[in-house]
Amino acid sequence: MNLDIISERNEKQSIHYYCILSNDHRYDITIAYSGHFFGKAMVTSLQSGRMVLLCSEDIYNDYYWAPKLDIQQEDIPEFQDFFWQVLRSDLYLEQY
């Protein structure tokens, strides 16, 4: 099989690592901000090994991101508040 690389880009991404504790669960996630994700940040759960692309408009679509990130139902409201803070931050909006 032949592979042709049709595009390659390099960028210095802003990546944030978070260890978040709720009353009953621990979540380890990374959030990578990039200019290549159409205005979305790449959120990865270290526990589930899965990632989603999120922006502030996606925060209340928890049926999309919560199962992939293995966020428990009782912790979703707190994660919505958390994502609202980190995805709407001035640093993120200034960069992209």
N, C-alpha and C positions, 0 to 999 in steps of 0.2 A: 504494500500500500504506500502510495506517495502522499505526503502532506505538504501543502503549500501554505506558508505563512503569508497572509495577505495584509496583516497589520500588526504592528507591535508598538506599544507606547510605554513609557516609563514615567512614573510620577512619585513624588514623596508624599505618602498619605499620612494623614493625621489619624492615628489609631489609639483608641482608649480602651483600657481593660478595666472591667468592673467585677468585683465580688459583692454580691447583693444577698443579704439575709432577710428573710421574712420571718414570721413567727414560727413556721414549721419547715422551711425549705431554704436551700442555698442555691444561688444561681451564679455561674461564672460566664460572663459574656464579653465579647469584644465588639466595638463599634468602629468601623473604618469609614471615614469620610473621603469621598473621591469625586473628581469631576467626571468620572467615566460611568456613573450609575444613574444618569438622567435625573440628577438632583436628589437621589436617595442615598441613604447610608447602608452599608452592609453590616447587619447585626448577626453575630454568630454565637451560638450557645456551645460552650465547651462540653456540657453534659450530654446534649443530644447529638452534637457533631453536625448540626444543620444550620443553615443560614437563610436569612430573608433580607430583601431590600426594603427599607422603610423610609418614609418621609413623614412629616407632620400630618399630612392628609390621611395616612394609613393607620394612625394610632387607634382610632375607635373601630377598626376592622379586626378586632382581636381574634375572630374565627380564622383569620388568615395566618397571623404570626404566632399566637399563643401555642397552638399544638406543635408547630415546627420548632419553637424555642423551648418546648417542654415547660411552659409557664402554667402553674396550677391555677385552677379557676378562682380560688379565693385570693390570689395575688394579682390578678389582672388589673383591678382598679389602681393599685399602687404602681404597676408597671406602666400603665397609661400615663400617670402623672410623671414618672421618671422619663419616659420617652418624650413627653411633651417638653420637659426641661432640656434634655440633651439634644433633641433634634431641632429645637427652635433657638438654640443658643446663638448669641451674637457671633461667636467665633466661627461656628459652622456656616452661618448665613453670609458672613464676610468672605470666607474662603471660596464659596461656590455660589 
